[in-house]
Amino acid sequence: MSIEVNNESGTAIDEMALIAVSRHALESMGIDPLAELSILVLDETAMASLHEQWMDLPGPTDVMSFPQDALDDAPGVGGPHGPALLGDVVLCPTVAAAQAAEAGHSMDSEMFLLTVHGILHLLGYDHGEPAEEKEMFELQASILRAWTTATGRAAVRAPLAGTGAQRRG
């Protein structure tokens, strides 16, 4: 699996851990080991620009996803997917740091959560409707719980559906 991290934010991040949580999430979802993923880490100014350009919303956000190759008609359908260029997950660590303080966990934990959230968006998951939100947020929490257990990292307080957690892109 090819996972590239490009940190243009000026903030120190644990790139190897982002790659590890990404690999875990993709393997958990049965994604082909030849798939490619890009993670871009931006400062607030650059993230705000993308947020306005693509979502027509002002200010920076925590995570955005830009899918490349379509994998299925619906998320979670069918068996393992073939090799694909999945797309880009774009993160903003300064927004993540503020959210981490609210959530009661570290910035690293928030970055792991946002990375998994962004990957699920690349794979076709969304949280626009209550049923979709429930499915996506339960899957996100399950992936993070398994990863933190396997790696011995601190638990991530992943929001569940209906908890007002729509702040995540």
N, C-alpha and C positions, 0 to 999 in steps of 0.2 A: 504494500500500500504506500503510495507516495503522498506524504503530507508535508506541505511547505508552510513555514511561518515567516512572515515578513513584518517586523516590528518597526513602524515608522512613527511611533507615538512619543518617543523620548522617555518613556516609563519602562523601568526594568520589569520584565515578566519572565515567568518560568516556561520558556518555549518547549523544553523537553516534556514537561508535564502536560502542556496543551496538546502536543503530538500524542502522548500516551492516552489521554482521555478521548481524543478523537479516534484513535485506532480502536480503543475499546468500544466506543459507540458504534463505529462502522462494522466491526466484527459482530457485535451483538445484533445488528440489524441484517446480518447475512450479506453484506456488501462484498463484492468480489475483491480479492487482495490486490488486483491490478488497478483498482480505482484510484483517482487522484483528487486531492482536496487542497485548497489554498486557504490559509488563515492570514488575514491582514489586520494589523493592530494599528489604530490611528489615534491621533490627538483629537480633542474636542472640536477644533476648527474644521479639520478635514471631515470628521464624522458628521458635523452639522451640515456641511456642504452636500455630502451624499444623501443625508436624510431629507434635505429640502429638494434636491434634484429628483430623487426616486420616489419619495413618499409624500412630497409637497407639505412637509411638516417642519416647523422651525426648530432650531436647536439640535444639539447632539442627542443621540440615543445610545443604548447599550450594545445592541447587536443588530446587524442586518445580514441577510443571506441573498446571494445572487446565484441561483441554480444555472447550470450549463446544460448537461445532457438529461433529458427526461428518462426516468427509470421505469415508471409504471403509470397507469391511469389513476391509481389510488395508492396511498401509502400502505405499506405492509402487505401488499397483494403479491402472491406468487412466491416462488423460491428465490434463491440467490440471484442477484443481478450480475450481468456481465461487467467487464471493465467499462468504466465511464469516467469522464471528467465531471465530477460532481458539482464543482463551482467554488464560490468564495464565501467564507464566513468572515465578516468584518466586525471587529470588537473595539470598544473604546474603554481603556482601563481606568480613566478618571471617572467616568460615569459608573463603571463597575465598582470602584472603590466607595463611592457614595452609597450605592445600593447594598454593598457588603456590610457597611456600618448599620444600615436599617435592618438587614436580615440577621445580623448577629453572627456573621462568620467572616473569614478572611477575604481579602481581595482575590487571592488565588482561587478560593472556593467559588467565588462569584464568577471568575473568568472560566472555570470549569463548567459551571452551570450554563453560562451564556454560550460556550462553545457547543455543548451538547444540544442546547436549544436551537442554535443556528444550523447545526447538522440536521436535526429533525426537519427543519424548514426545507433544507436542500432536498430531503428525501420525500417531500410532499406533505408533511404534516402541517397543520395550522391550528389556530385557536380562536377563530372568528365566531364560531358557534359553540354553545355549551357542551355538546357531545364531543366535538372535535377537541375542545380545550381539555376536557376530562381525559380523553385518550392520550393526547400529546403530553400533558403534564404528568400523568401516571407513568408513561413510558420514560420520560425524562428523569423522574425521580428514581425509577427502577434501575436505569442505566447508571446513574450516579451512585446509587447505594451499592451496586455490585462493584463498581470501580473503586470506591473508597474502601470497601471491605477487602478487595483483592490487593490493594496497594498499601493499606494501613494509613491512608491519609485521613485527615479530619473529615467528619461527616459534613455534607453540603445540605443546607436547609433549602431544598428544592420546593418551591411553592406548588400547591395542588390546585386543581380547578376550583373556581368559585371563591378564591381567597383574595380577589382583587389584584392578582399578579399580572395583569395585562400590560404592565410596563415593559415587559420583555417583548422584543420585536418579533 
